[in-house]
């Protein structure tokens, strides 16, 4: 049996936020939900970049075996663009986005996920959360330090461990492929919905709703009634038999990726368009140098040859200055890594040119890599970019406060009594967080 999707998407800025940083996409072969972050200057662009890279995949020409590769490539390109945008535009520093996307080919559905935006599946009246949050509180739940009920109200429940654009290097995605079953109803949503509306209520709405459109409207309405402290976005799709007659519906884009002020010029384009312009630079038709007709080299005079040689020397000098300037810039950067088993602050960038390293260690931070939580060790494998020594120390302090660094247990005091005629003396040893030991008698 062949299938098709009946879909809808809705987004609302909420009752507290001033702008919408969520983006959603619903089409016949593609569903996407992205929740941006990074302040008013970055979150909307971050989620829009994710949607802009994924939207071209909404086609029926893909082979089922290629679905995950297509999603990986698109997400990887979005991640690299976000890292580049953050590094080259000061106003966009710190931007990032969650992303959950489903791509369909025939009766197969492939899904990738990063962050805490969720995918739910309602099948035969039972709701299942298909994705797992990449958040700090979820890590604490899995390690047995919190219950799911405690995690729902934890003050650090919004701290994410994995998003697009947060650091250089490849992004780690959760991936899956499953069969599309007629009667299934899929929901992708931002934490603006799942954070204020219970799973039980979501299940009831999805089970009782007639269409994806009505379910979207009802879920957004419930979030608003619950205070909607964050942007609220949901994408819903029903898996139906291809013989069922559906009203032709164009792909729906909601949230930040769809916003264009009335009468907007190119400079006032949607966040997705702004991001595209930032990536490719000035449009070709506005570049006076790109539209000039080159001169015929056969008509160049001797004066032209001298000018050519002079310009070549200028360019070489410029390249030399640029290399010197670039190296100088690298020495204003910092990152965290591991040196001989210790968490260490490095100056420079984590790159090498041949045998020449563009970094060097400047300070050991007194924490052993083996004492870190596994999720932090994984981040250190790719290095963590920082702007200063103070930021490094603050990060270490936050890891201590949140339990990401194991606390060394003090051994039980041992009683020593070398002289049977005198009372025993208690000797203690202790180990501080830096691995130093001390002993004494009381």
LUMMARTI-353150 format. One line per 10 residues: number of its first residue (from 0); their letters; for each residue x, y, z of C-alpha. Coordinates in Angstrom, 3 decimals, padded with zeros to 6 digits. Last residue first. Layout:
N
NUM	a	X,Y,Z; ... $
END
This chain:
442
441	xxxxxxxxxx	044.037,015.238,065.729; 046.802,014.100,063.516; 047.370,015.303,059.913; 047.449,014.421,056.248; 047.245,016.289,052.952; 046.750,015.183,049.384; 046.628,017.243,046.172; 044.340,015.960,043.339; 043.083,019.394,042.311; 039.635,018.843,043.853 $
431	xxxxxxxxxx	041.197,018.310,047.274; 042.232,014.962,048.713; 042.133,014.218,052.371; 044.034,012.072,054.778; 043.161,011.599,058.368; 045.029,010.219,061.331; 043.173,009.599,064.590; 045.450,008.850,067.518; 044.751,005.884,069.775; 044.837,006.427,073.550 $
421	xxxxxxxxxx	048.152,005.717,075.213; 049.414,002.526,076.893; 049.186,000.455,073.681; 051.701,002.768,071.963; 051.622,002.649,068.162; 047.873,003.290,068.089; 046.743,004.425,064.606; 043.077,004.790,063.837; 042.177,005.253,060.157; 039.855,008.011,058.943 $
411	xxxxxxxxxx	037.449,006.911,056.142; 038.618,008.206,052.805; 037.431,011.582,051.467; 035.452,011.281,048.248; 036.651,013.267,045.263; 033.807,015.268,043.715; 033.076,014.274,040.159; 032.814,017.220,037.784; 029.525,017.675,035.890; 027.758,018.183,039.227 $
401	xxxxxxxxxx	026.007,021.401,038.265; 028.038,023.672,040.538; 031.351,022.060,039.555; 030.555,022.390,035.860; 029.559,026.030,036.441; 032.922,026.688,038.103; 034.776,025.147,035.144; 032.792,027.400,032.789; 033.572,030.480,034.889; 037.274,029.606,034.822 $
391	xxxxxxxxxx	037.194,029.325,031.027; 035.241,032.582,030.658; 037.847,034.352,032.787; 040.616,033.000,030.581; 038.981,034.680,027.580; 036.864,034.259,024.436; 036.148,030.530,024.495; 035.872,027.674,021.980; 035.251,024.183,023.393; 037.429,021.386,021.970 $
381	xxxxxxxxxx	036.294,018.452,019.751; 037.264,015.814,022.322; 036.247,018.312,024.989; 032.596,017.936,024.012; 032.770,014.158,024.469; 034.404,014.561,027.885; 031.529,016.868,028.857; 028.955,014.170,027.977; 030.958,011.553,029.878; 030.873,013.570,033.143 $
371	xxxxxxxxxx	034.297,014.865,034.064; 036.674,013.259,036.573; 038.615,011.387,033.859; 039.499,014.727,032.252; 041.305,015.716,035.423; 040.563,019.193,036.725; 043.197,021.637,037.952; 042.702,024.205,035.194; 046.068,023.840,033.455; 047.072,027.112,031.831 $
361	xxxxxxxxxx	048.666,028.387,028.624; 048.718,025.442,026.233; 049.713,026.286,022.623; 047.759,026.881,019.430; 048.152,027.326,015.665; 050.210,024.131,015.428; 052.833,024.054,012.658; 053.524,020.522,011.388; 051.426,021.062,008.260; 049.184,023.993,009.101 $
351	xxxxxxxxxx	047.443,023.029,012.329; 044.050,023.814,013.840; 042.493,024.066,017.311; 042.594,027.863,017.391; 044.919,029.979,019.505; 045.582,029.980,023.264; 044.874,026.721,025.068; 043.196,026.241,028.467; 043.749,022.765,029.866; 041.606,019.992,031.338 $
341	xxxxxxxxxx	044.202,017.488,032.523; 044.924,014.025,031.083; 048.287,014.954,029.597; 046.724,017.999,027.878; 042.970,018.031,027.323; 041.110,020.834,025.548; 039.445,024.153,026.245; 039.700,026.945,023.685; 041.111,030.441,023.423; 041.341,033.131,020.750 $
331	xxxxxxxxxx	043.485,036.286,020.678; 046.416,034.301,019.291; 044.342,033.327,016.255; 044.041,037.028,015.362; 047.797,037.430,015.171; 047.942,034.452,012.844; 045.353,036.088,010.610; 047.237,039.406,010.585; 050.448,037.712,009.509; 048.652,035.726,006.808 $
321	xxxxxxxxxx	046.827,038.857,005.638; 050.061,040.830,005.541; 051.622,038.182,003.339; 048.538,038.000,001.141; 048.535,041.765,000.804; 052.190,041.794,-000.183; 051.433,039.168,-002.820; 048.465,041.231,-004.062; 050.546,044.402,-004.244; 053.262,042.568,-006.146 $
311	xxxxxxxxxx	050.676,041.264,-008.630; 049.194,044.757,-008.963; 052.605,046.145,-009.869; 053.191,043.400,-012.441; 049.793,044.086,-014.033; 050.383,047.844,-014.058; 053.683,047.277,-015.767; 051.982,045.054,-018.343; 049.292,047.695,-018.920; 051.923,050.355,-019.554 $
301	xxxxxxxxxx	053.360,048.057,-022.189; 049.918,048.139,-023.841; 047.122,045.614,-023.506; 045.153,044.992,-026.697; 045.854,041.255,-026.810; 044.523,040.968,-023.227; 041.007,041.878,-024.447; 039.433,043.874,-021.618; 036.961,042.310,-019.255; 033.320,043.500,-019.441 $
291	xxxxxxxxxx	032.284,044.766,-016.010; 029.298,043.160,-014.272; 031.207,041.374,-011.488; 033.124,044.517,-010.574; 029.933,046.548,-010.123; 028.474,044.004,-007.696; 024.746,044.663,-007.311; 023.696,042.034,-009.890; 025.905,039.462,-008.176; 024.232,039.799,-004.785 $
281	xxxxxxxxxx	026.675,040.887,-002.016; 027.893,038.074,000.196; 027.003,034.382,-000.252; 026.506,033.403,003.372; 025.223,036.780,004.580; 022.725,036.835,001.736; 021.476,033.356,002.650; 021.106,034.359,006.296; 019.123,037.433,005.321; 016.886,035.270,003.127 $
271	xxxxxxxxxx	016.210,032.853,005.993; 015.634,035.769,008.385; 013.020,037.146,005.970; 014.000,040.165,003.910; 014.371,043.739,005.144; 017.554,044.492,003.164; 015.838,043.122,000.051; 012.977,045.565,000.642; 009.944,044.879,002.804; 006.566,046.200,001.731 $
261	xxxxxxxxxx	004.819,044.484,004.646; 007.374,042.885,006.965; 008.493,039.352,005.973; 008.220,036.473,008.462; 008.166,032.931,007.071; 011.427,031.499,008.425; 010.764,033.051,011.837; 007.555,031.119,012.441; 005.718,029.115,009.813; 006.399,027.549,006.412 $
251	xxxxxxxxxx	003.574,025.460,004.885; 004.103,023.399,001.756; 001.254,023.964,-000.715; -001.942,022.014,-000.175; -003.900,020.097,-002.792; -007.122,018.926,-001.160; -006.743,015.243,-000.455; -008.508,012.309,-002.068; -007.656,009.030,-000.376; -006.054,006.556,-002.785 $
241	xxxxxxxxxx	-002.600,007.408,-001.388; -003.672,005.950,001.960; -003.043,008.313,004.861; -000.166,009.136,007.216; -001.228,012.221,009.176; 001.173,015.117,009.678; 001.505,017.706,012.444; 004.006,020.557,012.832; 003.921,022.532,016.085; 005.323,025.852,017.234 $
231	xxxxxxxxxx	005.014,027.820,020.480; 007.459,030.621,021.334; 008.150,030.771,025.062; 006.330,031.887,028.239; 003.055,030.564,026.794; 000.890,031.288,029.875; -000.977,027.980,030.107; -003.904,029.339,028.061; -001.415,030.174,025.306; -000.080,026.609,025.351 $
221	xxxxxxxxxx	-003.643,025.270,025.131; -004.364,027.489,022.118; -001.218,026.274,020.344; -002.380,022.687,020.910; -005.949,023.373,019.695; -004.853,025.190,016.526; -002.352,022.472,015.612; -004.932,019.739,016.236; -007.499,021.568,014.062; -005.024,021.848,011.177 $
211	xxxxxxxxxx	-003.818,018.228,011.495; -007.451,017.118,011.078; -010.247,015.586,013.145; -008.681,015.993,016.583; -009.610,013.407,019.215; -006.419,011.345,019.365; -004.070,014.294,018.841; -005.833,016.379,021.486; -005.904,013.513,023.986; -002.237,012.661,023.471 $
201	xxxxxxxxxx	-001.203,016.305,023.924; -003.181,016.383,027.178; -001.436,013.259,028.468; 001.968,014.569,027.361; 001.402,017.652,029.491; 001.223,021.163,028.033; 003.677,023.752,029.375; 007.145,022.473,028.402; 005.907,020.344,025.490; 004.450,023.404,023.745 $
191	xxxxxxxxxx	007.162,026.065,024.083; 009.556,023.118,024.037; 009.185,023.119,020.264; 006.962,020.611,018.487; 006.936,017.830,015.890; 003.757,015.757,015.901; 003.094,012.646,013.829; -000.271,010.885,013.363; -000.198,007.260,012.236; -003.345,005.899,010.583 $
181	xxxxxxxxxx	-001.553,004.396,007.595; 001.862,003.225,008.741; 005.103,004.841,007.588; 007.941,002.395,008.182; 010.923,003.453,010.238; 014.380,004.992,009.873; 016.311,006.497,012.780; 019.001,009.059,013.550; 020.164,010.973,016.638; 022.610,013.585,015.410 $
171	xxxxxxxxxx	026.142,014.538,016.448; 027.325,017.798,014.834; 030.670,017.832,013.082; 033.301,020.263,014.256; 033.070,023.887,015.353; 030.782,024.809,018.221; 027.209,025.893,019.015; 025.917,026.026,015.427; 023.373,023.216,015.623; 022.482,022.062,019.127 $
161	xxxxxxxxxx	023.768,019.567,021.721; 024.118,019.798,025.510; 021.138,022.063,026.118; 020.364,024.009,029.299; 016.598,024.724,029.325; 015.887,022.357,032.225; 018.349,024.242,034.427; 015.820,025.420,037.041; 014.368,021.859,037.314; 010.568,021.741,037.036 $
151	xxxxxxxxxx	010.139,018.966,034.452; 013.347,017.313,035.687; 011.788,016.633,039.085; 008.899,014.739,037.485; 011.278,012.801,035.234; 013.190,011.749,038.363; 016.632,013.198,038.951; 020.082,011.826,039.836; 019.542,008.456,038.142; 022.160,008.957,035.406 $
141	xxxxxxxxxx	019.431,008.977,032.765; 017.483,011.637,034.651; 020.614,013.775,035.119; 021.345,013.552,031.383; 017.743,014.553,030.689; 018.275,017.537,033.016; 021.303,018.676,031.003; 019.509,018.507,027.685; 019.737,016.488,024.488; 016.058,015.542,024.728 $
131	xxxxxxxxxx	015.176,012.045,023.488; 013.028,011.645,020.387; 010.168,009.215,019.712; 007.831,010.329,022.489; 005.072,007.742,022.131; 001.304,008.390,022.208; -001.079,005.412,022.129; -004.423,005.630,020.293; -003.505,003.037,017.665; -000.376,005.039,016.777 $
121	xxxxxxxxxx	000.293,008.589,017.942; 003.949,009.457,017.321; 005.740,012.328,019.050; 008.798,014.249,017.845; 010.459,016.734,020.178; 012.522,019.908,020.226; 015.175,019.404,022.893; 018.376,019.508,020.859; 019.399,017.397,017.847; 017.237,015.096,015.728 $
111	xxxxxxxxxx	017.272,013.168,012.480; 014.345,011.175,011.081; 013.887,008.854,008.103; 010.410,007.785,006.949; 009.855,004.867,004.568; 006.558,004.083,002.803; 007.436,005.927,-000.408; 010.217,008.349,000.416; 009.712,010.484,003.492; 012.034,012.958,005.274 $
101	xxxxxxxxxx	011.493,013.774,008.958; 013.338,016.644,010.651; 014.079,017.640,014.256; 016.274,020.678,014.815; 017.561,022.705,017.737; 019.146,026.022,016.940; 022.230,028.140,017.513; 023.347,031.745,017.847; 026.100,032.627,020.323; 027.694,035.350,018.220 $
91	xxxxxxxxxx	025.270,036.855,015.699; 025.938,040.545,016.426; 029.667,039.930,016.095; 029.338,038.654,012.543; 032.190,036.474,011.239; 032.319,033.774,013.912; 028.572,033.387,014.396; 027.959,033.331,010.659; 030.664,030.716,010.117; 029.343,028.471,012.891 $
81	xxxxxxxxxx	025.828,028.870,011.496; 026.955,028.018,007.974; 028.765,024.917,009.214; 025.658,023.710,011.067; 023.409,024.333,008.061; 025.791,022.375,005.822; 025.835,019.489,008.304; 022.044,019.502,008.542; 021.736,019.274,004.759; 024.356,016.527,004.511 $
71	xxxxxxxxxx	022.896,014.495,007.359; 019.355,014.749,005.945; 020.458,013.586,002.518; 022.492,010.737,003.999; 019.522,009.656,006.114; 017.176,009.539,003.113; 019.518,007.834,000.641; 018.341,004.226,001.130; 014.724,005.233,000.493; 015.625,006.659,-002.902 $
61	xxxxxxxxxx	014.738,010.301,-003.330; 012.678,011.665,-006.231; 009.497,012.540,-004.329; 010.606,016.017,-003.299; 010.891,018.100,-000.116; 014.691,017.994,000.089; 014.910,021.661,-000.972; 013.392,022.629,002.435; 016.306,021.257,004.493; 018.896,023.994,003.993 $
51	xxxxxxxxxx	016.411,026.855,004.329; 014.791,025.231,007.384; 018.112,025.080,009.240; 019.014,028.622,008.187; 015.622,029.831,009.436; 016.221,028.337,012.879; 019.548,030.186,013.162; 018.214,033.449,011.693; 015.417,033.611,014.255; 017.812,032.833,017.096 $
41	xxxxxxxxxx	020.447,035.384,016.134; 019.747,039.077,016.635; 016.928,038.772,019.194; 019.054,036.569,021.457; 021.019,033.457,020.617; 018.505,030.658,020.329; 016.506,029.024,017.552; 013.875,026.288,017.796; 013.710,024.241,014.593; 010.866,021.929,013.456 $
31	xxxxxxxxxx	010.928,020.217,010.058; 008.554,017.889,008.139; 009.339,016.732,004.597; 007.649,014.627,001.883; 004.257,016.271,001.301; 005.281,019.469,003.087; 005.351,020.960,006.577; 008.012,023.432,007.701; 008.498,025.094,011.082; 010.645,027.895,012.462 $
21	xxxxxxxxxx	010.948,029.048,016.077; 012.731,032.294,017.025; 009.554,034.377,017.246; 010.041,037.877,018.596; 009.048,039.814,021.713; 008.772,036.805,024.035; 006.226,036.792,026.873; 002.773,035.793,025.574; 003.761,033.375,022.839; 005.295,034.127,019.425 $
11	xxxxxxxxxx	002.870,031.700,017.797; 003.484,028.964,015.218; 001.261,026.609,013.206; 001.963,023.771,010.773; -000.292,021.404,008.807; -000.053,018.065,007.040; -001.841,015.281,005.151; 000.892,012.872,004.096; 000.770,010.193,001.381; 000.842,006.402,001.317 $
1	xx	001.371,003.418,-000.961; 000.000,000.000,000.000 $
END
